[in-house]
Amino acid sequence: MLATGNASDGSFVSPGSLCQTGNPPVNTIDSRTPQHAYQRNRMMSENLTTPETTPDRQARALSEGGEEILDGSDALVAALIELERHVGGGGWDQPPRLFALVNTDAMIAAEPQLADQLGLVGSADGAHPDALTAVEQDHFRPSEDLLQDLSVIFWPETVHGCALCLESTFLPPDAEADIPDDPELATQYVASHADRLELRVVMGVDRDGNTHGVARLRSDPDELLGSEDLVPGLTEALRRTLEEPDAEVLGPADADDQER
């Protein structure tokens, strides 16, 4: 289940209250500027296991209703499938989007009125107790350095996991040697190359150590790809957002608040 609105009282599922950050500099970069797109594509190409990822049979089975959620790993995959569908409904050329993954039963217990409005179904009504609800973090504004953006984010205990959706464009290895050094020219070169591969990736992690990523090629929209560690660098960055933050990340004022 996906929740994108604010709770009426601004508490449990409010996008502004779920995700907490340290003290990053104010970011005013448009997420669709050429330099941002180039840097993001570079990060993806350096961390993606391989663009020719095999079809994700676990995801397909859950997506088509051929299998039910059996454990937390399935619950994470099911949440990522729904997120990819949701984001994909808005078309391509979107900036990165960040989501908190909250246990649905916990969300129903904390926000019964909102859960009823969203039509959430908990284990009391036959859903799996590990099922997750995604809450989009509307305030997330990625810069040209996505991994740095994630390094100053941490989640409260009410958040069981998190997911990030982003797009990237790849070239085959034999075409990379001709990429210009200038970021803007490089973006134009990659975007216009006849052999480019455009990919939407949704990576997710949870507090139980489960990780998974699903991906869809723009040129082959009917096939869902994926693996447990589709983008290793991004997986690690997301995993760290679930850890207890260091005082250096929080800053003096935030660290004092944590101690109190």
LINTAZI-V494146 format. One record per residue. RES is the residue in three letters. NEAR is the number of other C-alpha atoms within 10 Angstrom. D_FIRST is the distance of its C-alpha to the first C-alpha in whole Angstrom. Layout:
BEGIN
res=[RES | RES]
near=[NEAR | NEAR]
d_first=[D_FIRST | D_FIRST]
END
This chain:
BEGIN
res=[MET | LEU | ALA | THR | GLY | ASN | ALA | SER | ASP | GLY | SER | PHE | VAL | SER | PRO | GLY | SER | LEU | CYS | GLN | THR | GLY | ASN | PRO | PRO | VAL | ASN | THR | ILE | ASP | SER | ARG | THR | PRO | GLN | HIS | ALA | TYR | GLN | ARG | ASN | ARG | MET | MET | SER | GLU | ASN | LEU | THR | THR | PRO | GLU | THR | THR | PRO | ASP | ARG | GLN | ALA | ARG | ALA | LEU | SER | GLU | GLY | GLY | GLU | GLU | ILE | LEU | ASP | GLY | SER | ASP | ALA | LEU | VAL | ALA | ALA | LEU | ILE | GLU | LEU | GLU | ARG | HIS | VAL | GLY | GLY | GLY | GLY | TRP | ASP | GLN | PRO | PRO | ARG | LEU | PHE | ALA | LEU | VAL | ASN | THR | ASP | ALA | MET | ILE | ALA | ALA | GLU | PRO | GLN | LEU | ALA | ASP | GLN | LEU | GLY | LEU | VAL | GLY | SER | ALA | ASP | GLY | ALA | HIS | PRO | ASP | ALA | LEU | THR | ALA | VAL | GLU | GLN | ASP | HIS | PHE | ARG | PRO | SER | GLU | ASP | LEU | LEU | GLN | ASP | LEU | SER | VAL | ILE | PHE | TRP | PRO | GLU | THR | VAL | HIS | GLY | CYS | ALA | LEU | CYS | LEU | GLU | SER | THR | PHE | LEU | PRO | PRO | ASP | ALA | GLU | ALA | ASP | ILE | PRO | ASP | ASP | PRO | GLU | LEU | ALA | THR | GLN | TYR | VAL | ALA | SER | HIS | ALA | ASP | ARG | LEU | GLU | LEU | ARG | VAL | VAL | MET | GLY | VAL | ASP | ARG | ASP | GLY | ASN | THR | HIS | GLY | VAL | ALA | ARG | LEU | ARG | SER | ASP | PRO | ASP | GLU | LEU | LEU | GLY | SER | GLU | ASP | LEU | VAL | PRO | GLY | LEU | THR | GLU | ALA | LEU | ARG | ARG | THR | LEU | GLU | GLU | PRO | ASP | ALA | GLU | VAL | LEU | GLY | PRO | ALA | ASP | ALA | ASP | ASP | GLN | GLU | ARG]
near=[18 | 19 | 21 | 15 | 16 | 19 | 16 | 12 | 9 | 13 | 14 | 19 | 30 | 20 | 24 | 16 | 14 | 23 | 22 | 14 | 17 | 20 | 14 | 14 | 7 | 8 | 11 | 9 | 13 | 15 | 17 | 16 | 13 | 17 | 20 | 22 | 25 | 24 | 18 | 23 | 19 | 14 | 19 | 21 | 17 | 12 | 16 | 16 | 15 | 11 | 18 | 10 | 15 | 12 | 16 | 17 | 13 | 16 | 25 | 19 | 13 | 17 | 16 | 9 | 10 | 9 | 13 | 15 | 18 | 12 | 12 | 19 | 18 | 20 | 23 | 29 | 29 | 22 | 21 | 29 | 20 | 16 | 25 | 21 | 10 | 12 | 16 | 15 | 9 | 9 | 9 | 14 | 13 | 15 | 17 | 21 | 19 | 26 | 25 | 27 | 28 | 26 | 20 | 23 | 23 | 19 | 20 | 17 | 11 | 15 | 17 | 14 | 13 | 18 | 20 | 11 | 8 | 14 | 11 | 20 | 17 | 21 | 12 | 9 | 8 | 8 | 15 | 19 | 18 | 22 | 24 | 29 | 28 | 25 | 25 | 27 | 22 | 15 | 11 | 17 | 18 | 23 | 24 | 21 | 13 | 17 | 17 | 13 | 18 | 20 | 17 | 18 | 23 | 23 | 21 | 14 | 13 | 16 | 25 | 21 | 28 | 28 | 27 | 23 | 23 | 22 | 23 | 21 | 23 | 20 | 19 | 11 | 7 | 7 | 13 | 12 | 8 | 10 | 15 | 14 | 8 | 10 | 16 | 15 | 15 | 18 | 21 | 14 | 16 | 23 | 17 | 9 | 13 | 9 | 12 | 16 | 19 | 21 | 19 | 22 | 25 | 25 | 30 | 29 | 30 | 23 | 15 | 10 | 10 | 18 | 25 | 23 | 28 | 27 | 27 | 21 | 20 | 16 | 11 | 11 | 11 | 9 | 15 | 20 | 23 | 26 | 21 | 18 | 21 | 24 | 24 | 18 | 17 | 22 | 21 | 14 | 18 | 25 | 22 | 18 | 22 | 20 | 14 | 11 | 19 | 11 | 14 | 11 | 17 | 21 | 13 | 13 | 11 | 16 | 16 | 11 | 9 | 11 | 6 | 6]
d_first=[0 | 4 | 7 | 10 | 13 | 15 | 15 | 19 | 20 | 19 | 18 | 16 | 13 | 15 | 15 | 19 | 19 | 17 | 18 | 22 | 25 | 29 | 31 | 31 | 33 | 32 | 30 | 31 | 31 | 29 | 26 | 28 | 32 | 33 | 34 | 30 | 29 | 32 | 32 | 28 | 29 | 32 | 29 | 27 | 30 | 32 | 29 | 27 | 28 | 29 | 28 | 29 | 26 | 26 | 23 | 21 | 21 | 18 | 16 | 17 | 18 | 14 | 13 | 16 | 15 | 18 | 17 | 15 | 14 | 17 | 17 | 15 | 16 | 14 | 11 | 12 | 12 | 9 | 7 | 10 | 10 | 7 | 9 | 12 | 11 | 10 | 13 | 15 | 15 | 17 | 20 | 22 | 24 | 21 | 22 | 20 | 16 | 15 | 12 | 12 | 10 | 10 | 10 | 8 | 12 | 13 | 11 | 12 | 15 | 16 | 14 | 15 | 15 | 13 | 10 | 12 | 12 | 8 | 9 | 7 | 9 | 11 | 14 | 16 | 15 | 15 | 11 | 12 | 13 | 12 | 9 | 7 | 5 | 6 | 9 | 11 | 15 | 17 | 20 | 20 | 23 | 24 | 28 | 30 | 29 | 26 | 27 | 29 | 26 | 24 | 27 | 27 | 23 | 22 | 19 | 20 | 19 | 16 | 15 | 14 | 14 | 14 | 13 | 16 | 16 | 20 | 22 | 26 | 29 | 31 | 34 | 36 | 38 | 42 | 41 | 40 | 43 | 44 | 41 | 43 | 43 | 42 | 38 | 38 | 40 | 38 | 35 | 37 | 39 | 35 | 34 | 37 | 37 | 37 | 36 | 33 | 30 | 27 | 23 | 20 | 19 | 15 | 17 | 15 | 17 | 16 | 19 | 20 | 21 | 19 | 19 | 17 | 18 | 17 | 19 | 20 | 24 | 24 | 27 | 25 | 22 | 22 | 22 | 19 | 21 | 20 | 22 | 21 | 23 | 23 | 24 | 26 | 27 | 23 | 22 | 25 | 24 | 20 | 22 | 24 | 22 | 21 | 24 | 27 | 28 | 32 | 34 | 35 | 32 | 31 | 35 | 37 | 36 | 32 | 34 | 36 | 33 | 31 | 34 | 35]
END
